[in-house]
């Protein structure tokens, strides 16, 4: 029986080690290789026959969303499980749509993580109940995959200016509108995107470019 080769990609070695211990406990006939950044991920995939890649969403050198299409172009047969601390409800569909075969939150208990690894090993995919619900909702509501699509053109324009670091007065001057109009639109943007601060807005825009 041939072994399964896992690629564990996370910039924290303790996370990679923890997943490796789980794989060992599952008694899968497997080999494990590690990567700590996006460049290493692509390098390992080009050089070795990887069967399953368990990859974090964010690395110091960028967002793994950007390399999923490259991975699938290089090795379409690789099964990819995104294992991350980012919010599953707002982020999972983007990774699934980009080529991932599953999305798993790091906030889950160890038995759920072990079950996800088994599912991706046996079935080639892992969809949590939340991701399944998101996929179903995306069929009914195409805007679910990219929340920025809920915004009007003006709201999106202002959101992007906030993401560039501009304040209310600067945006008002840039667009030749009143400052209180900018404040009103900002509140509308936050309500539509279900966010509370500019950091969340910047992350959303960065992840949905």
Secondary structure by P-SEA (a helix, b strand, c coil): cbbbbbbbbcccaaaaaaaaaaaaaacccbbbbbbccaaaaaaaaacccccccccccccccccccccaaaaaaacccbbbbbbccccccccaaaaaaacccccccccccaaaaaaaaaaaacccccccaaaaaaaaaaaaccccccccccccaaaaaaaaaaaacccaaaaaaaacccaaaaaaaaaaaaaaaccccaaaaaaaaaacc
